[in-house]
C-alpha cells in the first residue's frame, strides 16, 4: 500500500513536471473572470498613428482652404465696392459735362432743338480702366403727367385731352386719365371712373394712392388700369416734372405731337416730325403753318420752342462695375443748372 501510494505521488510529480508551466504574466490573466485583454501589434499601432496624422492633415487643409476662400471673397467684395464707387463718380462726371453743355447752349440762343450740340451726346470714350458714354434728352418733348394737377385750369384741361389721346393710342381710355388724376390730387374724393384708396386697399399687397405729383414715370404702373403693355407704349412719351410745363414742338416725338389735336392722325404726326427743320422752328407761327396741321384748328396754347428740363443718361464702366445713371436737370433762364433727381438703372 505504502509503495503504491509512493508511486502515485511520484507519478503525479512526473505529470506535473511534464505539464505546461504556469506564469504569472499576462497570458495567465485570460483565465481571470471579467478580464479581457487586447493584443496590439507594433504594425497596428503604426497604422493608427498614420490615420490620425492623415485626419489632422485633412482637417488643417480644409481649414486653410476655407480661410483662403473667405479672404479671397472679402477681397473681391471690397474691390467690387471700390469699382462701383468709381463708376458712380464717372457717371456723375458725365452729369457735370451735361450741365456745362446746357449752360453754354443757353448763352448762345433761346431755343432748343435736336440740331444743337447738347443733342449729339458723348460717344463711348475710354478712360483709365474703363469707359464712359452719355446723352441728353429733352423732357419737355414729352407729356408731363403732373400737369393734371396744375393750379392753371387751362393747363389741366389741355393735359386731360392730350393724355387721353395718348392713352387711346396705346390701348387705354379716358378712364385711366381719371384714375391718374385721382392718384395725383391731394383729396380722397373719387372722380367719375377714377380710383382712390378703396380701390387699391383691396389689392394684394394693399397700398394707397400717392396724393402728390409723381416723382418718376414708372409710378404710373401703380395706377388702376395701367398695364405693363400700356406703360411700355407710353414710356417714351411721358415725363413727371415738378411744375407745369409746355410741350416743346422742336423736340416732341410723333406720339406726343399726335396728342395736340384729335384730327392729327399718327401719319400726319410722323410727317410733321420728318418735315421739321434741322435747326428747329424759328417761331411758333412757322410751326402752326406746317402743311400737316392744316385744318386742325391748333393754336399755340401749351406749346413752346425752348425747354428747362433735360434727362441725362450716363453709362460708366470701371473694372468689373457697370452703372447707368439717370439725372433730371433743370436749367434756369440764366443758365443755372440744378439736379432735380437721380436714379440708377432706370428713369
C-alpha positions as CSV (number, residue, x, y, z in Angstrom):
1,X,0.0,0.0,0.0
2,X,2.7,2.3,1.0
3,X,4.5,1.5,-2.2
4,X,1.5,2.2,-4.3
5,X,0.9,5.5,-2.5
6,X,4.5,6.4,-3.2
7,X,4.3,5.5,-6.8
8,X,1.1,7.6,-7.2
9,X,2.8,10.6,-5.7
10,X,5.8,10.1,-7.9
11,X,3.6,9.8,-11.0
12,X,1.8,13.0,-10.1
13,X,5.1,14.8,-9.7
14,X,6.2,13.5,-13.1
15,X,2.9,14.5,-14.7
16,X,3.1,17.9,-13.1
17,X,6.7,18.3,-14.2
18,X,5.8,17.5,-17.8
19,X,2.8,19.8,-17.8
20,X,2.9,23.5,-19.2
21,X,4.4,25.8,-16.6
22,X,2.1,28.5,-15.2
23,X,3.5,32.0,-15.4
24,X,2.0,34.9,-13.5
25,X,2.3,37.2,-16.6
26,X,-0.5,38.5,-18.9
27,X,-1.1,35.1,-20.5
28,X,-2.4,33.8,-17.3
29,X,-4.7,36.8,-16.9
30,X,-7.0,35.5,-19.6
31,X,-8.3,32.9,-17.2
32,X,-9.5,35.6,-14.7
33,X,-13.2,36.2,-14.7
34,X,-14.3,39.6,-16.2
35,X,-10.9,40.4,-17.7
36,X,-10.4,41.0,-21.5
37,X,-7.0,41.6,-23.0
38,X,-6.5,43.0,-26.5
39,X,-3.2,42.4,-28.2
40,X,-2.0,45.3,-30.3
41,X,1.0,44.6,-32.5
42,X,3.5,47.3,-33.4
43,X,2.2,47.3,-37.0
44,X,-1.3,48.1,-35.8
45,X,0.0,50.9,-33.7
46,X,1.8,52.5,-36.6
47,X,-1.5,52.3,-38.8
48,X,-3.5,54.1,-36.1
49,X,-0.9,56.8,-35.9
50,X,-0.8,57.2,-39.7
51,X,-4.6,57.5,-39.8
52,X,-4.5,60.2,-37.1
53,X,-1.9,62.2,-38.9
54,X,-3.9,61.9,-42.2
55,X,-7.1,63.1,-40.4
56,X,-5.4,66.0,-38.8
57,X,-3.7,67.0,-42.1
58,X,-7.1,66.8,-43.9
59,X,-8.8,69.0,-41.3
60,X,-6.0,71.5,-41.5
61,X,-6.2,71.6,-45.3
62,X,-10.0,72.2,-45.1
63,X,-9.5,74.9,-42.6
64,X,-6.7,76.7,-44.6
65,X,-8.8,76.4,-47.8
66,X,-11.8,77.8,-46.0
67,X,-9.8,80.7,-44.7
68,X,-8.3,81.4,-48.1
69,X,-11.7,81.3,-49.8
70,X,-13.1,83.7,-47.2
71,X,-10.2,86.0,-47.7
72,X,-10.5,86.0,-51.5
73,X,-14.2,86.6,-51.2
74,X,-13.7,89.5,-48.9
75,X,-11.0,91.0,-51.2
76,X,-13.3,90.6,-54.3
77,X,-16.2,92.2,-52.4
78,X,-14.0,95.2,-51.4
79,X,-12.8,95.5,-54.9
80,X,-16.4,95.5,-56.3
81,X,-17.4,98.2,-53.9
82,X,-14.4,100.3,-54.8
83,X,-15.1,99.8,-58.6
84,X,-18.8,100.6,-58.1
85,X,-18.0,103.8,-56.3
86,X,-15.5,104.8,-59.0
87,X,-18.1,104.0,-61.7
88,X,-20.6,106.3,-59.9
89,X,-18.1,109.1,-59.8
90,X,-17.5,108.7,-63.5
91,X,-21.3,108.8,-64.1
92,X,-21.6,112.0,-62.0
93,X,-18.8,113.4,-64.1
94,X,-20.9,113.0,-67.2
95,X,-23.7,114.8,-65.3
96,X,-21.3,117.8,-64.8
97,X,-20.4,117.6,-68.5
98,X,-24.1,117.8,-69.5
99,X,-24.6,120.8,-67.2
100,X,-21.7,122.7,-68.9
101,X,-23.1,121.9,-72.4
102,X,-26.6,123.0,-71.5
103,X,-25.3,126.2,-69.8
104,X,-23.3,127.1,-72.9
105,X,-26.3,126.4,-75.1
106,X,-28.5,128.8,-73.1
107,X,-25.8,131.6,-73.5
108,X,-25.9,131.1,-77.3
109,X,-29.7,131.0,-78.1
110,X,-33.1,130.8,-76.5
111,X,-34.4,127.8,-78.5
112,X,-33.9,124.1,-78.1
113,X,-33.9,121.5,-80.9
114,X,-32.2,118.3,-82.0
115,X,-29.7,120.0,-84.1
116,X,-27.8,121.6,-81.2
117,X,-24.6,120.3,-79.6
118,X,-26.3,119.1,-76.4
119,X,-28.4,116.7,-78.5
120,X,-25.3,115.0,-80.0
121,X,-24.3,113.2,-76.9
122,X,-21.0,111.7,-75.8
123,X,-19.9,108.6,-77.8
124,X,-18.2,105.8,-75.9
125,X,-14.9,107.2,-74.6
126,X,-12.1,105.3,-73.0
127,X,-10.9,106.3,-69.6
128,X,-8.3,104.8,-67.3
129,X,-9.5,101.2,-66.5
130,X,-13.0,101.9,-68.0
131,X,-15.3,103.7,-70.4
132,X,-18.0,106.4,-70.3
133,X,-20.8,107.5,-72.7
134,X,-23.9,109.6,-72.3
135,X,-26.6,111.5,-74.0
136,X,-29.1,114.3,-73.2
137,X,-32.8,114.2,-73.9
138,X,-35.3,117.0,-73.7
139,X,-38.0,116.1,-71.2
140,X,-40.3,118.9,-72.4
141,X,-40.6,117.0,-75.7
142,X,-42.9,114.6,-73.6
143,X,-46.3,114.8,-72.0
144,X,-46.0,115.9,-68.4
145,X,-48.3,113.8,-66.3
146,X,-48.2,116.2,-63.3
147,X,-49.9,118.9,-65.5
148,X,-53.1,117.1,-64.5
149,X,-52.9,118.8,-61.1
150,X,-51.7,122.2,-62.2
151,X,-53.0,125.3,-60.5
152,X,-53.7,126.6,-64.0
153,X,-57.2,125.3,-65.0
154,X,-56.4,125.8,-68.7
155,X,-53.2,123.7,-68.4
156,X,-55.3,121.0,-66.6
157,X,-57.8,120.9,-69.4
158,X,-55.1,120.6,-72.1
159,X,-53.3,117.9,-70.1
160,X,-56.5,115.8,-69.8
161,X,-57.1,116.0,-73.6
162,X,-53.6,115.2,-74.6
163,X,-53.0,112.4,-72.1
164,X,-56.4,110.9,-73.0
165,X,-55.4,110.8,-76.7
166,X,-52.0,109.3,-75.8
167,X,-53.7,106.6,-73.7
168,X,-56.1,105.8,-76.5
169,X,-53.2,105.4,-78.9
170,X,-51.7,102.9,-76.5
171,X,-54.9,100.8,-75.9
172,X,-56.1,102.8,-72.9
173,X,-59.2,105.0,-72.4
174,X,-60.2,108.2,-70.6
175,X,-61.0,106.1,-67.6
176,X,-57.2,105.8,-66.9
177,X,-56.9,109.6,-67.2
178,X,-59.3,110.0,-64.3
179,X,-57.5,107.3,-62.3
180,X,-54.2,109.1,-62.9
181,X,-55.7,112.4,-61.8
182,X,-57.0,110.8,-58.6
183,X,-53.6,109.4,-57.9
184,X,-52.1,112.9,-58.2
185,X,-54.6,115.1,-56.4
186,X,-54.5,115.7,-52.7
187,X,-58.1,114.8,-51.8
188,X,-59.6,111.4,-51.3
189,X,-62.7,112.1,-53.4
190,X,-63.0,109.7,-56.4
191,X,-63.7,111.3,-59.8
192,X,-66.2,109.6,-62.2
193,X,-64.3,106.5,-63.5
194,X,-61.4,107.4,-61.2
195,X,-59.7,105.4,-58.4
196,X,-58.9,106.3,-54.8
197,X,-57.7,104.4,-51.7
198,X,-60.6,102.0,-51.6
199,X,-59.7,100.6,-55.0
200,X,-56.1,99.9,-54.0
201,X,-56.6,98.7,-50.4
202,X,-58.3,95.5,-51.6
203,X,-55.3,94.6,-53.8
204,X,-52.6,92.2,-52.7
205,X,-50.4,93.7,-51.5
206,X,-52.6,96.7,-50.5
207,X,-51.4,100.3,-50.9
208,X,-52.7,103.8,-51.0
209,X,-52.8,106.5,-53.7
210,X,-49.9,108.8,-53.9
211,X,-51.9,112.0,-53.4
212,X,-49.0,114.1,-54.7
213,X,-47.2,114.7,-58.0
214,X,-45.4,111.7,-59.4
215,X,-41.6,111.5,-58.9
216,X,-40.9,109.1,-61.8
217,X,-42.9,107.9,-64.8
218,X,-42.7,104.3,-63.6
219,X,-45.0,105.2,-60.7
220,X,-47.7,105.1,-63.3
221,X,-47.6,101.3,-63.1
222,X,-49.3,101.5,-59.7
223,X,-52.4,103.3,-61.1
224,X,-55.6,101.3,-61.7
225,X,-56.0,100.3,-65.4
226,X,-52.4,100.9,-66.4
227,X,-51.0,97.5,-67.6
228,X,-47.3,96.8,-68.4
229,X,-48.2,96.8,-72.1
230,X,-49.9,100.3,-71.9
231,X,-47.0,101.6,-69.8
232,X,-44.4,100.2,-72.3
233,X,-46.2,102.1,-75.1
234,X,-46.4,105.4,-73.0
235,X,-42.9,105.3,-71.5
236,X,-41.0,107.2,-74.3
237,X,-43.6,109.9,-74.5
238,X,-44.3,110.8,-70.8
239,X,-42.4,112.5,-68.0
240,X,-43.1,113.7,-64.4
241,X,-41.8,117.2,-63.9
242,X,-42.2,119.2,-60.6
243,X,-44.0,122.1,-62.3
244,X,-46.5,122.8,-65.1
245,X,-44.6,122.7,-68.4
246,X,-45.3,123.3,-72.0
247,X,-44.6,120.9,-74.9
248,X,-41.5,121.8,-77.0
249,X,-42.6,121.3,-80.6
250,X,-38.9,121.3,-81.7
251,X,-38.1,118.1,-79.8
252,X,-41.5,116.4,-79.3
253,X,-41.9,112.9,-80.7
254,X,-44.5,111.9,-83.2
255,X,-46.8,110.2,-80.5
256,X,-46.6,113.4,-78.4
257,X,-47.4,115.7,-81.3
258,X,-50.3,113.5,-82.2
259,X,-52.0,114.4,-78.9
260,X,-52.3,118.1,-79.9
261,X,-55.5,117.6,-81.9
262,X,-58.0,114.8,-82.4
263,X,-57.6,115.5,-86.1
264,X,-53.8,115.0,-86.1
265,X,-53.5,111.3,-87.1
266,X,-50.3,109.4,-86.4
267,X,-49.3,109.5,-90.0
268,X,-49.6,113.3,-90.0
269,X,-47.6,113.5,-86.8
270,X,-44.9,111.5,-88.4
271,X,-45.0,113.8,-91.4
272,X,-44.7,116.8,-89.0
273,X,-41.5,115.3,-87.5
274,X,-40.0,114.5,-90.9
275,X,-40.6,118.0,-92.2
276,X,-39.4,119.7,-89.1
277,X,-36.3,121.9,-89.9
278,X,-33.0,120.5,-88.8
279,X,-32.4,123.7,-86.7
280,X,-36.0,123.7,-85.4
281,X,-38.8,126.2,-85.9
282,X,-37.7,129.8,-85.6
283,X,-41.1,130.8,-84.1
284,X,-44.5,129.3,-83.3
285,X,-46.1,130.8,-86.4
286,X,-43.8,128.7,-88.6
287,X,-44.8,125.6,-86.7
288,X,-48.6,126.3,-87.0
289,X,-48.2,126.9,-90.7
290,X,-46.9,123.4,-91.3
291,X,-49.0,121.6,-94.0
292,X,-49.6,118.6,-91.7
293,X,-51.5,120.9,-89.3
294,X,-53.9,122.3,-92.0
295,X,-57.5,122.1,-90.9
296,X,-56.7,121.0,-87.3
297,X,-57.5,124.4,-85.8
298,X,-54.5,124.1,-83.5
299,X,-53.2,127.2,-81.6
300,X,-50.1,127.8,-79.5
301,X,-51.7,127.1,-76.1
302,X,-49.3,124.9,-74.0
303,X,-46.6,124.9,-76.7
304,X,-43.1,126.3,-76.7
305,X,-39.8,126.3,-78.7
306,X,-37.5,126.0,-75.7
307,X,-37.0,123.8,-72.6
308,X,-36.0,123.9,-69.0
309,X,-35.9,120.2,-68.1
310,X,-33.5,117.6,-69.5
311,X,-32.7,114.0,-68.8
312,X,-29.0,112.9,-68.8
313,X,-28.4,109.2,-69.4
314,X,-24.9,108.2,-68.3
315,X,-23.2,104.9,-68.7
316,X,-19.9,104.3,-66.8
317,X,-17.8,101.2,-66.7
318,X,-14.9,100.8,-64.4
319,X,-13.1,97.5,-63.9
320,X,-15.9,94.9,-63.5
321,X,-18.5,97.5,-62.5
322,X,-21.1,98.9,-64.8
323,X,-23.5,101.7,-63.8
324,X,-26.3,103.6,-65.6
325,X,-27.3,106.9,-64.0
326,X,-30.3,108.9,-65.0
327,X,-30.3,112.5,-63.9
328,X,-33.0,115.1,-64.3
329,X,-31.5,118.6,-64.7
330,X,-33.3,121.9,-64.5
331,X,-31.8,124.9,-66.4
332,X,-33.0,128.4,-65.5
333,X,-33.4,131.3,-67.9
334,X,-30.0,132.5,-66.8
335,X,-28.3,129.1,-67.4
336,X,-28.1,127.9,-63.8
337,X,-28.2,124.1,-63.6
338,X,-29.9,122.2,-60.8
339,X,-30.1,118.5,-60.3
340,X,-33.7,117.6,-59.6
341,X,-33.3,113.8,-59.2
342,X,-31.0,110.8,-59.8
343,X,-31.9,107.2,-60.3
344,X,-29.8,104.2,-61.1
345,X,-30.8,101.6,-63.6
346,X,-34.0,103.3,-65.0
347,X,-35.7,106.6,-65.3
